């Protein structure tokens, strides 16, 4: 009934327990529990927004990376670590 992944196991356990308690109290209602571990986007505009935000973040990160190496090598040159 329950797979080895804890993400899927807990909702199944809650469903089994809640429905068992409902049956003990002679209720005809049922409780359904489900899980979606990853957010599924069906909106293409949202996918484009996420892509462009990630791309701009990576470009800013890449622009700051080369000066970091240049400053690091200048510091090594000043202390004559070579």
mmCIF file of the N, C-alpha and C atoms, coordinates in Angstrom:
data_MODEL
# 
_entry.id   MODEL 
# 
loop_
_atom_site.group_PDB 
_atom_site.id 
_atom_site.type_symbol 
_atom_site.label_atom_id 
_atom_site.label_alt_id 
_atom_site.label_comp_id 
_atom_site.label_asym_id 
_atom_site.label_entity_id 
_atom_site.label_seq_id 
_atom_site.pdbx_PDB_ins_code 
_atom_site.Cartn_x 
_atom_site.Cartn_y 
_atom_site.Cartn_z 
_atom_site.occupancy 
_atom_site.B_iso_or_equiv 
_atom_site.pdbx_formal_charge 
_atom_site.auth_seq_id 
_atom_site.auth_comp_id 
_atom_site.auth_asym_id 
_atom_site.auth_atom_id 
_atom_site.pdbx_PDB_model_num 
ATOM 1   N N  . UNK A 1 1  ? 0.807   -1.196 0.000   1.00 0.00 ? 1  UNK A N  1 
ATOM 2   C CA . UNK A 1 1  ? 0.000   0.000  0.000   1.00 0.00 ? 1  UNK A CA 1 
ATOM 3   C C  . UNK A 1 1  ? 0.850   1.261  0.000   1.00 0.00 ? 1  UNK A C  1 
ATOM 4   N N  . UNK A 1 2  ? 2.044   1.152  0.532   1.00 0.00 ? 2  UNK A N  1 
ATOM 5   C CA . UNK A 1 2  ? 2.883   2.335  0.707   1.00 0.00 ? 2  UNK A CA 1 
ATOM 6   C C  . UNK A 1 2  ? 4.246   2.070  0.086   1.00 0.00 ? 2  UNK A C  1 
ATOM 7   N N  . UNK A 1 3  ? 4.717   2.988  -0.734  1.00 0.00 ? 3  UNK A N  1 
ATOM 8   C CA . UNK A 1 3  ? 6.019   2.799  -1.358  1.00 0.00 ? 3  UNK A CA 1 
ATOM 9   C C  . UNK A 1 3  ? 7.123   3.106  -0.352  1.00 0.00 ? 3  UNK A C  1 
ATOM 10  N N  . UNK A 1 4  ? 8.365   2.894  -0.764  1.00 0.00 ? 4  UNK A N  1 
ATOM 11  C CA . UNK A 1 4  ? 9.496   3.081  0.131   1.00 0.00 ? 4  UNK A CA 1 
ATOM 12  C C  . UNK A 1 4  ? 9.821   4.553  0.369   1.00 0.00 ? 4  UNK A C  1 
ATOM 13  N N  . UNK A 1 5  ? 9.289   5.444  -0.429  1.00 0.00 ? 5  UNK A N  1 
ATOM 14  C CA . UNK A 1 5  ? 9.588   6.857  -0.269  1.00 0.00 ? 5  UNK A CA 1 
ATOM 15  C C  . UNK A 1 5  ? 8.720   7.453  0.842   1.00 0.00 ? 5  UNK A C  1 
ATOM 16  N N  . UNK A 1 6  ? 9.343   8.159  1.797   1.00 0.00 ? 6  UNK A N  1 
ATOM 17  C CA . UNK A 1 6  ? 8.550   8.731  2.892   1.00 0.00 ? 6  UNK A CA 1 
ATOM 18  C C  . UNK A 1 6  ? 7.614   9.848  2.442   1.00 0.00 ? 6  UNK A C  1 
ATOM 19  N N  . UNK A 1 7  ? 7.914   10.468 1.292   1.00 0.00 ? 7  UNK A N  1 
ATOM 20  C CA . UNK A 1 7  ? 7.042   11.530 0.789   1.00 0.00 ? 7  UNK A CA 1 
ATOM 21  C C  . UNK A 1 7  ? 5.673   10.966 0.449   1.00 0.00 ? 7  UNK A C  1 
ATOM 22  N N  . UNK A 1 8  ? 5.634   9.753  -0.070  1.00 0.00 ? 8  UNK A N  1 
ATOM 23  C CA . UNK A 1 8  ? 4.369   9.133  -0.453  1.00 0.00 ? 8  UNK A CA 1 
ATOM 24  C C  . UNK A 1 8  ? 3.749   8.335  0.687   1.00 0.00 ? 8  UNK A C  1 
ATOM 25  N N  . UNK A 1 9  ? 4.541   7.897  1.616   1.00 0.00 ? 9  UNK A N  1 
ATOM 26  C CA . UNK A 1 9  ? 4.050   7.001  2.658   1.00 0.00 ? 9  UNK A CA 1 
ATOM 27  C C  . UNK A 1 9  ? 3.192   7.725  3.695   1.00 0.00 ? 9  UNK A C  1 
ATOM 28  N N  . UNK A 1 10 ? 3.582   8.923  4.101   1.00 0.00 ? 10 UNK A N  1 
ATOM 29  C CA . UNK A 1 10 ? 2.847   9.619  5.156   1.00 0.00 ? 10 UNK A CA 1 
ATOM 30  C C  . UNK A 1 10 ? 1.405   9.946  4.772   1.00 0.00 ? 10 UNK A C  1 
ATOM 31  N N  . UNK A 1 11 ? 1.133   10.496 3.580   1.00 0.00 ? 11 UNK A N  1 
ATOM 32  C CA . UNK A 1 11 ? -0.275  10.744 3.237   1.00 0.00 ? 11 UNK A CA 1 
ATOM 33  C C  . UNK A 1 11 ? -1.117  9.471  3.159   1.00 0.00 ? 11 UNK A C  1 
ATOM 34  N N  . UNK A 1 12 ? -0.525  8.389  2.716   1.00 0.00 ? 12 UNK A N  1 
ATOM 35  C CA . UNK A 1 12 ? -1.265  7.118  2.664   1.00 0.00 ? 12 UNK A CA 1 
ATOM 36  C C  . UNK A 1 12 ? -1.598  6.650  4.076   1.00 0.00 ? 12 UNK A C  1 
ATOM 37  N N  . UNK A 1 13 ? -0.643  6.782  4.987   1.00 0.00 ? 13 UNK A N  1 
ATOM 38  C CA . UNK A 1 13 ? -0.882  6.399  6.373   1.00 0.00 ? 13 UNK A CA 1 
ATOM 39  C C  . UNK A 1 13 ? -1.969  7.263  7.007   1.00 0.00 ? 13 UNK A C  1 
ATOM 40  N N  . UNK A 1 14 ? -1.933  8.565  6.760   1.00 0.00 ? 14 UNK A N  1 
ATOM 41  C CA . UNK A 1 14 ? -2.963  9.459  7.292   1.00 0.00 ? 14 UNK A CA 1 
ATOM 42  C C  . UNK A 1 14 ? -4.329  9.092  6.721   1.00 0.00 ? 14 UNK A C  1 
ATOM 43  N N  . UNK A 1 15 ? -4.371  8.750  5.463   1.00 0.00 ? 15 UNK A N  1 
ATOM 44  C CA . UNK A 1 15 ? -5.636  8.365  4.835   1.00 0.00 ? 15 UNK A CA 1 
ATOM 45  C C  . UNK A 1 15 ? -6.194  7.091  5.458   1.00 0.00 ? 15 UNK A C  1 
ATOM 46  N N  . UNK A 1 16 ? -5.349  6.122  5.652   1.00 0.00 ? 16 UNK A N  1 
ATOM 47  C CA . UNK A 1 16 ? -5.799  4.856  6.251   1.00 0.00 ? 16 UNK A CA 1 
ATOM 48  C C  . UNK A 1 16 ? -6.314  5.082  7.670   1.00 0.00 ? 16 UNK A C  1 
ATOM 49  N N  . UNK A 1 17 ? -5.559  5.839  8.460   1.00 0.00 ? 17 UNK A N  1 
ATOM 50  C CA . UNK A 1 17 ? -5.974  6.078  9.847   1.00 0.00 ? 17 UNK A CA 1 
ATOM 51  C C  . UNK A 1 17 ? -7.264  6.893  9.932   1.00 0.00 ? 17 UNK A C  1 
ATOM 52  N N  . UNK A 1 18 ? -7.353  7.936  9.127   1.00 0.00 ? 18 UNK A N  1 
ATOM 53  C CA . UNK A 1 18 ? -8.552  8.774  9.200   1.00 0.00 ? 18 UNK A CA 1 
ATOM 54  C C  . UNK A 1 18 ? -9.796  8.008  8.762   1.00 0.00 ? 18 UNK A C  1 
ATOM 55  N N  . UNK A 1 19 ? -9.684  7.216  7.722   1.00 0.00 ? 19 UNK A N  1 
ATOM 56  C CA . UNK A 1 19 ? -10.844 6.434  7.282   1.00 0.00 ? 19 UNK A CA 1 
ATOM 57  C C  . UNK A 1 19 ? -11.193 5.337  8.276   1.00 0.00 ? 19 UNK A C  1 
ATOM 58  N N  . UNK A 1 20 ? -10.192 4.799  8.969   1.00 0.00 ? 20 UNK A N  1 
ATOM 59  C CA . UNK A 1 20 ? -10.463 3.795  10.006  1.00 0.00 ? 20 UNK A CA 1 
ATOM 60  C C  . UNK A 1 20 ? -11.242 4.420  11.162  1.00 0.00 ? 20 UNK A C  1 
ATOM 61  N N  . UNK A 1 21 ? -10.822 5.617  11.583  1.00 0.00 ? 21 UNK A N  1 
ATOM 62  C CA . UNK A 1 21 ? -11.551 6.293  12.662  1.00 0.00 ? 21 UNK A CA 1 
ATOM 63  C C  . UNK A 1 21 ? -12.968 6.672  12.243  1.00 0.00 ? 21 UNK A C  1 
ATOM 64  N N  . UNK A 1 22 ? -13.142 7.046  10.990  1.00 0.00 ? 22 UNK A N  1 
ATOM 65  C CA . UNK A 1 22 ? -14.490 7.359  10.527  1.00 0.00 ? 22 UNK A CA 1 
ATOM 66  C C  . UNK A 1 22 ? -15.389 6.123  10.548  1.00 0.00 ? 22 UNK A C  1 
ATOM 67  N N  . UNK A 1 23 ? -14.830 4.974  10.177  1.00 0.00 ? 23 UNK A N  1 
ATOM 68  C CA . UNK A 1 23 ? -15.628 3.743  10.199  1.00 0.00 ? 23 UNK A CA 1 
ATOM 69  C C  . UNK A 1 23 ? -15.959 3.329  11.628  1.00 0.00 ? 23 UNK A C  1 
ATOM 70  N N  . UNK A 1 24 ? -15.021 3.580  12.565  1.00 0.00 ? 24 UNK A N  1 
ATOM 71  C CA . UNK A 1 24 ? -15.292 3.231  13.962  1.00 0.00 ? 24 UNK A CA 1 
ATOM 72  C C  . UNK A 1 24 ? -16.467 4.025  14.525  1.00 0.00 ? 24 UNK A C  1 
ATOM 73  N N  . UNK A 1 25 ? -16.628 5.240  14.050  1.00 0.00 ? 25 UNK A N  1 
ATOM 74  C CA . UNK A 1 25 ? -17.724 6.089  14.531  1.00 0.00 ? 25 UNK A CA 1 
ATOM 75  C C  . UNK A 1 25 ? -18.952 6.008  13.630  1.00 0.00 ? 25 UNK A C  1 
ATOM 76  N N  . UNK A 1 26 ? -19.045 4.950  12.816  1.00 0.00 ? 26 UNK A N  1 
ATOM 77  C CA . UNK A 1 26 ? -20.195 4.673  11.947  1.00 0.00 ? 26 UNK A CA 1 
ATOM 78  C C  . UNK A 1 26 ? -20.514 5.829  10.997  1.00 0.00 ? 26 UNK A C  1 
ATOM 79  N N  . UNK A 1 27 ? -19.515 6.370  10.405  1.00 0.00 ? 27 UNK A N  1 
ATOM 80  C CA . UNK A 1 27 ? -19.718 7.446  9.445   1.00 0.00 ? 27 UNK A CA 1 
ATOM 81  C C  . UNK A 1 27 ? -19.588 6.882  8.035   1.00 0.00 ? 27 UNK A C  1 
ATOM 82  N N  . UNK A 1 28 ? -20.338 7.478  7.110   1.00 0.00 ? 28 UNK A N  1 
ATOM 83  C CA . UNK A 1 28 ? -20.246 7.043  5.713   1.00 0.00 ? 28 UNK A CA 1 
ATOM 84  C C  . UNK A 1 28 ? -19.314 7.946  4.901   1.00 0.00 ? 28 UNK A C  1 
ATOM 85  N N  . UNK A 1 29 ? -18.802 8.987  5.520   1.00 0.00 ? 29 UNK A N  1 
ATOM 86  C CA . UNK A 1 29 ? -17.911 9.916  4.810   1.00 0.00 ? 29 UNK A CA 1 
ATOM 87  C C  . UNK A 1 29 ? -16.529 9.304  4.640   1.00 0.00 ? 29 UNK A C  1 
ATOM 88  N N  . UNK A 1 30 ? -15.843 9.774  3.650   1.00 0.00 ? 30 UNK A N  1 
ATOM 89  C CA . UNK A 1 30 ? -14.476 9.337  3.381   1.00 0.00 ? 30 UNK A CA 1 
ATOM 90  C C  . UNK A 1 30 ? -13.566 10.554 3.312   1.00 0.00 ? 30 UNK A C  1 
ATOM 91  N N  . UNK A 1 31 ? -12.325 10.368 3.693   1.00 0.00 ? 31 UNK A N  1 
ATOM 92  C CA . UNK A 1 31 ? -11.314 11.414 3.571   1.00 0.00 ? 31 UNK A CA 1 
ATOM 93  C C  . UNK A 1 31 ? -10.286 10.961 2.553   1.00 0.00 ? 31 UNK A C  1 
ATOM 94  N N  . UNK A 1 32 ? -10.011 11.834 1.603   1.00 0.00 ? 32 UNK A N  1 
ATOM 95  C CA . UNK A 1 32 ? -8.994  11.535 0.589   1.00 0.00 ? 32 UNK A CA 1 
ATOM 96  C C  . UNK A 1 32 ? -7.782  12.419 0.838   1.00 0.00 ? 32 UNK A C  1 
ATOM 97  N N  . UNK A 1 33 ? -6.611  11.823 0.789   1.00 0.00 ? 33 UNK A N  1 
ATOM 98  C CA . UNK A 1 33 ? -5.359  12.545 0.990   1.00 0.00 ? 33 UNK A CA 1 
ATOM 99  C C  . UNK A 1 33 ? -4.470  12.263 -0.201  1.00 0.00 ? 33 UNK A C  1 
ATOM 100 N N  . UNK A 1 34 ? -3.836  13.300 -0.733  1.00 0.00 ? 34 UNK A N  1 
ATOM 101 C CA . UNK A 1 34 ? -2.915  13.110 -1.847  1.00 0.00 ? 34 UNK A CA 1 
ATOM 102 C C  . UNK A 1 34 ? -1.716  14.018 -1.655  1.00 0.00 ? 34 UNK A C  1 
ATOM 103 N N  . UNK A 1 35 ? -0.683  13.738 -2.416  1.00 0.00 ? 35 UNK A N  1 
ATOM 104 C CA . UNK A 1 35 ? 0.542   14.513 -2.306  1.00 0.00 ? 35 UNK A CA 1 
ATOM 105 C C  . UNK A 1 35 ? 1.091   14.816 -3.689  1.00 0.00 ? 35 UNK A C  1 
ATOM 106 N N  . UNK A 1 36 ? 1.647   15.990 -3.822  1.00 0.00 ? 36 UNK A N  1 
ATOM 107 C CA . UNK A 1 36 ? 2.391   16.373 -5.021  1.00 0.00 ? 36 UNK A CA 1 
ATOM 108 C C  . UNK A 1 36 ? 3.718   16.950 -4.552  1.00 0.00 ? 36 UNK A C  1 
ATOM 109 N N  . UNK A 1 37 ? 4.780   16.155 -4.562  1.00 0.00 ? 37 UNK A N  1 
ATOM 110 C CA . UNK A 1 37 ? 6.043   16.651 -4.030  1.00 0.00 ? 37 UNK A CA 1 
ATOM 111 C C  . UNK A 1 37 ? 6.667   17.757 -4.867  1.00 0.00 ? 37 UNK A C  1 
ATOM 112 N N  . UNK A 1 38 ? 6.356   17.825 -6.154  1.00 0.00 ? 38 UNK A N  1 
ATOM 113 C CA . UNK A 1 38 ? 6.916   18.850 -7.017  1.00 0.00 ? 38 UNK A CA 1 
ATOM 114 C C  . UNK A 1 38 ? 5.787   19.667 -7.613  1.00 0.00 ? 38 UNK A C  1 
ATOM 115 N N  . UNK A 1 39 ? 5.971   20.970 -7.599  1.00 0.00 ? 39 UNK A N  1 
ATOM 116 C CA . UNK A 1 39 ? 4.947   21.866 -8.136  1.00 0.00 ? 39 UNK A CA 1 
ATOM 117 C C  . UNK A 1 39 ? 4.926   21.730 -9.647  1.00 0.00 ? 39 UNK A C  1 
ATOM 118 N N  . UNK A 1 40 ? 3.794   21.415 -10.189 1.00 0.00 ? 40 UNK A N  1 
ATOM 119 C CA . UNK A 1 40 ? 3.645   21.201 -11.628 1.00 0.00 ? 40 UNK A CA 1 
ATOM 120 C C  . UNK A 1 40 ? 3.049   22.451 -12.254 1.00 0.00 ? 40 UNK A C  1 
ATOM 121 N N  . UNK A 1 41 ? 3.808   23.093 -13.131 1.00 0.00 ? 41 UNK A N  1 
ATOM 122 C CA . UNK A 1 41 ? 3.306   24.297 -13.780 1.00 0.00 ? 41 UNK A CA 1 
ATOM 123 C C  . UNK A 1 41 ? 2.817   23.961 -15.174 1.00 0.00 ? 41 UNK A C  1 
ATOM 124 N N  . UNK A 1 42 ? 1.599   24.327 -15.453 1.00 0.00 ? 42 UNK A N  1 
ATOM 125 C CA . UNK A 1 42 ? 1.027   24.116 -16.775 1.00 0.00 ? 42 UNK A CA 1 
ATOM 126 C C  . UNK A 1 42 ? 0.970   25.428 -17.556 1.00 0.00 ? 42 UNK A C  1 
ATOM 127 N N  . UNK A 1 43 ? 1.293   26.531 -16.893 1.00 0.00 ? 43 UNK A N  1 
ATOM 128 C CA . UNK A 1 43 ? 1.211   27.839 -17.507 1.00 0.00 ? 43 UNK A CA 1 
ATOM 129 C C  . UNK A 1 43 ? 2.530   28.155 -18.222 1.00 0.00 ? 43 UNK A C  1 
ATOM 130 N N  . UNK A 1 44 ? 2.529   28.320 -19.557 1.00 0.00 ? 44 UNK A N  1 
ATOM 131 C CA . UNK A 1 44 ? 3.793   28.590 -20.264 1.00 0.00 ? 44 UNK A CA 1 
ATOM 132 C C  . UNK A 1 44 ? 4.380   29.958 -19.923 1.00 0.00 ? 44 UNK A C  1 
ATOM 133 N N  . UNK A 1 45 ? 3.535   30.933 -19.570 1.00 0.00 ? 45 UNK A N  1 
ATOM 134 C CA . UNK A 1 45 ? 4.054   32.245 -19.184 1.00 0.00 ? 45 UNK A CA 1 
ATOM 135 C C  . UNK A 1 45 ? 4.856   32.155 -17.895 1.00 0.00 ? 45 UNK A C  1 
ATOM 136 N N  . UNK A 1 46 ? 4.391   31.351 -16.965 1.00 0.00 ? 46 UNK A N  1 
ATOM 137 C CA . UNK A 1 46 ? 5.112   31.175 -15.713 1.00 0.00 ? 46 UNK A CA 1 
ATOM 138 C C  . UNK A 1 46 ? 6.441   30.467 -15.945 1.00 0.00 ? 46 UNK A C  1 
ATOM 139 N N  . UNK A 1 47 ? 6.450   29.481 -16.842 1.00 0.00 ? 47 UNK A N  1 
ATOM 140 C CA . UNK A 1 47 ? 7.698   28.797 -17.174 1.00 0.00 ? 47 UNK A CA 1 
ATOM 141 C C  . UNK A 1 47 ? 8.696   29.762 -17.790 1.00 0.00 ? 47 UNK A C  1 
ATOM 142 N N  . UNK A 1 48 ? 8.224   30.651 -18.665 1.00 0.00 ? 48 UNK A N  1 
ATOM 143 C CA . UNK A 1 48 ? 9.114   31.641 -19.270 1.00 0.00 ? 48 UNK A CA 1 
ATOM 144 C C  . UNK A 1 48 ? 9.653   32.604 -18.218 1.00 0.00 ? 48 UNK A C  1 
ATOM 145 N N  . UNK A 1 49 ? 8.798   33.025 -17.288 1.00 0.00 ? 49 UNK A N  1 
ATOM 146 C CA . UNK A 1 49 ? 9.253   33.932 -16.235 1.00 0.00 ? 49 UNK A CA 1 
ATOM 147 C C  . UNK A 1 49 ? 10.329  33.282 -15.370 1.00 0.00 ? 49 UNK A C  1 
ATOM 148 N N  . UNK A 1 50 ? 10.110  32.032 -15.010 1.00 0.00 ? 50 UNK A N  1 
ATOM 149 C CA . UNK A 1 50 ? 11.095  31.318 -14.195 1.00 0.00 ? 50 UNK A CA 1 
ATOM 150 C C  . UNK A 1 50 ? 12.396  31.168 -14.964 1.00 0.00 ? 50 UNK A C  1 
ATOM 151 N N  . UNK A 1 51 ? 12.308  30.880 -16.259 1.00 0.00 ? 51 UNK A N  1 
ATOM 152 C CA . UNK A 1 51 ? 13.505  30.727 -17.078 1.00 0.00 ? 51 UNK A CA 1 
ATOM 153 C C  . UNK A 1 51 ? 14.295  32.025 -17.139 1.00 0.00 ? 51 UNK A C  1 
ATOM 154 N N  . UNK A 1 52 ? 13.631  33.143 -17.393 1.00 0.00 ? 52 UNK A N  1 
ATOM 155 C CA . UNK A 1 52 ? 14.341  34.413 -17.536 1.00 0.00 ? 52 UNK A CA 1 
ATOM 156 C C  . UNK A 1 52 ? 14.891  34.921 -16.208 1.00 0.00 ? 52 UNK A C  1 
ATOM 157 N N  . UNK A 1 53 ? 14.208  34.664 -15.126 1.00 0.00 ? 53 UNK A N  1 
ATOM 158 C CA . UNK A 1 53 ? 14.741  35.029 -13.810 1.00 0.00 ? 53 UNK A CA 1 
ATOM 159 C C  . UNK A 1 53 ? 15.985  34.206 -13.508 1.00 0.00 ? 53 UNK A C  1 
ATOM 160 N N  . UNK A 1 54 ? 15.936  32.915 -13.800 1.00 0.00 ? 54 UNK A N  1 
ATOM 161 C CA . UNK A 1 54 ? 17.104  32.061 -13.572 1.00 0.00 ? 54 UNK A CA 1 
ATOM 162 C C  . UNK A 1 54 ? 18.263  32.457 -14.484 1.00 0.00 ? 54 UNK A C  1 
ATOM 163 N N  . UNK A 1 55 ? 17.953  32.780 -15.729 1.00 0.00 ? 55 UNK A N  1 
ATOM 164 C CA . UNK A 1 55 ? 18.997  33.180 -16.666 1.00 0.00 ? 55 UNK A CA 1 
ATOM 165 C C  . UNK A 1 55 ? 19.656  34.487 -16.231 1.00 0.00 ? 55 UNK A C  1 
ATOM 166 N N  . UNK A 1 56 ? 18.867  35.460 -15.818 1.00 0.00 ? 56 UNK A N  1 
ATOM 167 C CA . UNK A 1 56 ? 19.449  36.728 -15.387 1.00 0.00 ? 56 UNK A CA 1 
ATOM 168 C C  . UNK A 1 56 ? 20.284  36.541 -14.124 1.00 0.00 ? 56 UNK A C  1 
ATOM 169 N N  . UNK A 1 57 ? 19.853  35.693 -13.215 1.00 0.00 ? 57 UNK A N  1 
ATOM 170 C CA . UNK A 1 57 ? 20.634  35.410 -12.011 1.00 0.00 ? 57 UNK A CA 1 
ATOM 171 C C  . UNK A 1 57 ? 21.964  34.763 -12.375 1.00 0.00 ? 57 UNK A C  1 
ATOM 172 N N  . UNK A 1 58 ? 21.947  33.818 -13.291 1.00 0.00 ? 58 UNK A N  1 
ATOM 173 C CA . UNK A 1 58 ? 23.193  33.157 -13.705 1.00 0.00 ? 58 UNK A CA 1 
ATOM 174 C C  . UNK A 1 58 ? 24.132  34.122 -14.415 1.00 0.00 ? 58 UNK A C  1 
ATOM 175 N N  . UNK A 1 59 ? 23.595  35.050 -15.215 1.00 0.00 ? 59 UNK A N  1 
ATOM 176 C CA . UNK A 1 59 ? 24.444  36.030 -15.891 1.00 0.00 ? 59 UNK A CA 1 
ATOM 177 C C  . UNK A 1 59 ? 25.087  36.989 -14.896 1.00 0.00 ? 59 UNK A C  1 
ATOM 178 N N  . UNK A 1 60 ? 24.338  37.414 -13.896 1.00 0.00 ? 60 UNK A N  1 
ATOM 179 C CA . UNK A 1 60 ? 24.915  38.277 -12.860 1.00 0.00 ? 60 UNK A CA 1 
ATOM 180 C C  . UNK A 1 60 ? 25.989  37.520 -12.084 1.00 0.00 ? 60 UNK A C  1 
ATOM 181 N N  . UNK A 1 61 ? 25.732  36.272 -11.796 1.00 0.00 ? 61 UNK A N  1 
ATOM 182 C CA . UNK A 1 61 ? 26.711  35.457 -11.081 1.00 0.00 ? 61 UNK A CA 1 
ATOM 183 C C  . UNK A 1 61 ? 27.971  35.257 -11.914 1.00 0.00 ? 61 UNK A C  1 
ATOM 184 N N  . UNK A 1 62 ? 27.815  34.995 -13.200 1.00 0.00 ? 62 UNK A N  1 
ATOM 185 C CA . UNK A 1 62 ? 28.970  34.796 -14.080 1.00 0.00 ? 62 UNK A CA 1 
ATOM 186 C C  . UNK A 1 62 ? 29.759  36.088 -14.260 1.00 0.00 ? 62 UNK A C  1 
ATOM 187 N N  . UNK A 1 63 ? 29.088  37.240 -14.257 1.00 0.00 ? 63 UNK A N  1 
ATOM 188 C CA . UNK A 1 63 ? 29.785  38.514 -14.404 1.00 0.00 ? 63 UNK A CA 1 
ATOM 189 C C  . UNK A 1 63 ? 30.638  38.827 -13.179 1.00 0.00 ? 63 UNK A C  1 
ATOM 190 N N  . UNK A 1 64 ? 30.242  38.384 -12.033 1.00 0.00 ? 64 UNK A N  1 
ATOM 191 C CA . UNK A 1 64 ? 31.011  38.647 -10.815 1.00 0.00 ? 64 UNK A CA 1 
ATOM 192 C C  . UNK A 1 64 ? 32.066  37.610 -10.534 1.00 0.00 ? 64 UNK A C  1 
ATOM 193 N N  . UNK A 1 65 ? 32.094  36.543 -11.299 1.00 0.00 ? 65 UNK A N  1 
ATOM 194 C CA . UNK A 1 65 ? 33.031  35.458 -11.022 1.00 0.00 ? 65 UNK A CA 1 
ATOM 195 C C  . UNK A 1 65 ? 34.445  35.769 -11.492 1.00 0.00 ? 65 UNK A C  1 
ATOM 196 N N  . UNK A 1 66 ? 34.609  36.351 -12.680 1.00 0.00 ? 66 UNK A N  1 
ATOM 197 C CA . UNK A 1 66 ? 35.950  36.622 -13.196 1.00 0.00 ? 66 UNK A CA 1 
ATOM 198 C C  . UNK A 1 66 ? 36.692  37.686 -12.384 1.00 0.00 ? 66 UNK A C  1 
ATOM 199 N N  . UNK A 1 67 ? 36.065  38.772 -11.916 1.00 0.00 ? 67 UNK A N  1 
ATOM 200 C CA . UNK A 1 67 ? 36.804  39.693 -11.050 1.00 0.00 ? 67 UNK A CA 1 
ATOM 201 C C  . UNK A 1 67 ? 37.256  39.049 -9.746  1.00 0.00 ? 67 UNK A C  1 
ATOM 202 N N  . UNK A 1 68 ? 36.508  38.093 -9.279  1.00 0.00 ? 68 UNK A N  1 
ATOM 203 C CA . UNK A 1 68 ? 36.919  37.393 -8.054  1.00 0.00 ? 68 UNK A CA 1 
ATOM 204 C C  . UNK A 1 68 ? 38.254  36.692 -8.257  1.00 0.00 ? 68 UNK A C  1 
ATOM 205 N N  . UNK A 1 69 ? 38.416  36.018 -9.401  1.00 0.00 ? 69 UNK A N  1 
ATOM 206 C CA . UNK A 1 69 ? 39.683  35.348 -9.675  1.00 0.00 ? 69 UNK A CA 1 
ATOM 207 C C  . UNK A 1 69 ? 40.807  36.352 -9.898  1.00 0.00 ? 69 UNK A C  1 
ATOM 208 N N  . UNK A 1 70 ? 40.499  37.487 -10.536 1.00 0.00 ? 70 UNK A N  1 
ATOM 209 C CA . UNK A 1 70 ? 41.518  38.497 -10.787 1.00 0.00 ? 70 UNK A CA 1 
ATOM 210 C C  . UNK A 1 70 ? 42.011  39.104 -9.478  1.00 0.00 ? 70 UNK A C  1 
ATOM 211 N N  . UNK A 1 71 ? 41.113  39.411 -8.568  1.00 0.00 ? 71 UNK A N  1 
ATOM 212 C CA . UNK A 1 71 ? 41.505  39.977 -7.278  1.00 0.00 ? 71 UNK A CA 1 
ATOM 213 C C  . UNK A 1 71 ? 42.292  38.951 -6.483  1.00 0.00 ? 71 UNK A C  1 
ATOM 214 N N  . UNK A 1 72 ? 41.881  37.702 -6.562  1.00 0.00 ? 72 UNK A N  1 
ATOM 215 C CA . UNK A 1 72 ? 42.583  36.648 -5.838  1.00 0.00 ? 72 UNK A CA 1 
ATOM 216 C C  . UNK A 1 72 ? 44.013  36.501 -6.337  1.00 0.00 ? 72 UNK A C  1 
ATOM 217 N N  . UNK A 1 73 ? 44.212  36.538 -7.647  1.00 0.00 ? 73 UNK A N  1 
ATOM 218 C CA . UNK A 1 73 ? 45.573  36.396 -8.171  1.00 0.00 ? 73 UNK A CA 1 
ATOM 219 C C  . UNK A 1 73 ? 46.407  37.632 -7.869  1.00 0.00 ? 73 UNK A C  1 
ATOM 220 N N  . UNK A 1 74 ? 45.801  38.824 -7.813  1.00 0.00 ? 74 UNK A N  1 
ATOM 221 C CA . UNK A 1 74 ? 46.543  40.035 -7.445  1.00 0.00 ? 74 UNK A CA 1 
ATOM 222 C C  . UNK A 1 74 ? 46.982  39.970 -5.994  1.00 0.00 ? 74 UNK A C  1 
ATOM 223 N N  . UNK A 1 75 ? 46.142  39.444 -5.130  1.00 0.00 ? 75 UNK A N  1 
ATOM 224 C CA . UNK A 1 75 ? 46.529  39.289 -3.727  1.00 0.00 ? 75 UNK A CA 1 
ATOM 225 C C  . UNK A 1 75 ? 47.691  38.314 -3.604  1.00 0.00 ? 75 UNK A C  1 
ATOM 226 N N  . UNK A 1 76 ? 47.659  37.245 -4.389  1.00 0.00 ? 76 UNK A N  1 
ATOM 227 C CA . UNK A 1 76 ? 48.770  36.289 -4.384  1.00 0.00 ? 76 UNK A CA 1 
ATOM 228 C C  . UNK A 1 76 ? 50.048  36.952 -4.881  1.00 0.00 ? 76 UNK A C  1 
ATOM 229 N N  . UNK A 1 77 ? 49.942  37.826 -5.869  1.00 0.00 ? 77 UNK A N  1 
ATOM 230 C CA . UNK A 1 77 ? 51.109  38.513 -6.418  1.00 0.00 ? 77 UNK A CA 1 
ATOM 231 C C  . UNK A 1 77 ? 51.686  39.474 -5.374  1.00 0.00 ? 77 UNK A C  1 
ATOM 232 N N  . UNK A 1 78 ? 50.803  40.159 -4.616  1.00 0.00 ? 78 UNK A N  1 
ATOM 233 C CA . UNK A 1 78 ? 51.272  41.111 -3.614  1.00 0.00 ? 78 UNK A CA 1 
ATOM 234 C C  . UNK A 1 78 ? 52.021  40.429 -2.479  1.00 0.00 ? 78 UNK A C  1 
ATOM 235 N N  . UNK A 1 79 ? 51.538  39.267 -2.064  1.00 0.00 ? 79 UNK A N  1 
ATOM 236 C CA . UNK A 1 79 ? 52.221  38.569 -0.984  1.00 0.00 ? 79 UNK A CA 1 
ATOM 237 C C  . UNK A 1 79 ? 53.341  37.684 -1.489  1.00 0.00 ? 79 UNK A C  1 
ATOM 238 N N  . UNK A 1 80 ? 53.523  37.632 -2.798  1.00 0.00 ? 80 UNK A N  1 
ATOM 239 C CA . UNK A 1 80 ? 54.577  36.848 -3.455  1.00 0.00 ? 80 UNK A CA 1 
ATOM 240 C C  . UNK A 1 80 ? 54.484  35.381 -3.048  1.00 0.00 ? 80 UNK A C  1 
ATOM 241 N N  . UNK A 1 81 ? 53.305  34.831 -3.205  1.00 0.00 ? 81 UNK A N  1 
ATOM 242 C CA . UNK A 1 81 ? 53.076  33.444 -2.826  1.00 0.00 ? 81 UNK A CA 1 
ATOM 243 C C  . UNK A 1 81 ? 53.492  32.465 -3.911  1.00 0.00 ? 81 UNK A C  1 
ATOM 244 N N  . UNK A 1 82 ? 53.899  32.962 -5.062  1.00 0.00 ? 82 UNK A N  1 
ATOM 245 C CA . UNK A 1 82 ? 54.283  32.076 -6.158  1.00 0.00 ? 82 UNK A CA 1 
ATOM 246 C C  . UNK A 1 82 ? 55.683  31.571 -6.011  1.00 0.00 ? 82 UNK A C  1 
# 
